Amino acid sequence: MSFNVFGQIPNNGFEAWTFDGSDNNPDYWTTSNSDPYVSATPYTPAYAGNYSLKVMPLDFGFTVLPGTVEQEFAYYNRPNYLKVCMKANVMPGDEVMILLSMNNGDSIVATTLNCTFIIDTNITEFTCLYFNIAYVSNLYPDLATIAIIAGAGTTQLGTYVIVDEMSFEDVMDVAELNPAKFEVYPNPFDSNIRIETEEDIDKLELVNVNGQLQQIDYSEQEGIIEISNVDLA
């Protein structure tokens, strides 16, 4: 059983800000803002609501450092995707990163080694991307950490990312989860994929290398599902 759950990330739409006398900071998030140097600001027009978050490198005049925004919060589910609606301007050789990690106590459930999502090209219009979460443990987390970094490559002025409406998607209900009904298949694939199952599949999703959900056609006959990547965007 799967369903979408919104709002577990505090201030996930970046509507709440606190002015501390020198700069604005999004509530519940820690930024690299350092008076008078600013790396995170409210941005309008937003993707939704009044504000989005804009993150850019810190310009100290003599050097430029990556701009960061980070939050650690209690979280107890195992979602399939981290959804981020964003725009980005990335200078040649530079990068924007979204990092995710999850823990259960001292045990690692998902690590940034497998959940670092890199944007190295421009995204001129707000686009909602679905980043696949790779787990390294069967445990359910009790803590999640999300970080947004602008200038993770060569760290150049002009690089920035605008983020809004972050949410976890397709959260599995522990009470309803039957592990025998769920399989994980290779990603990526370069020609086609064949799935053999004795159960009906209620929902089949395919994500491209940019984290975007694809509209796909697939054939199913006698417990065998076949997908071709010929028409993938």
Buried (B, 14 or more C-beta within 10 A) or exposed (E): EBEEEEEBBEBBBBBEBEEEEEBBBBEBBBBBBEEEBBBBBBBEEBBEEEBBBBBBBBBEEEEBBBBBBBBBBEBBBBBBBBBBBBBBBBBEEBBBBBBBBBBBEEEBBBBBEEBBBBBBEEBEEBBBBBBBBEBBBEBBBBBBBBBBBBBBBEBBEEBBBBBBBBBBBBBBEEEEEEEEBEEEEEEEEEEEBEBEEEEEBEEEBBBBEBBBBEEEEBEEEEEEBEBBBEEBE
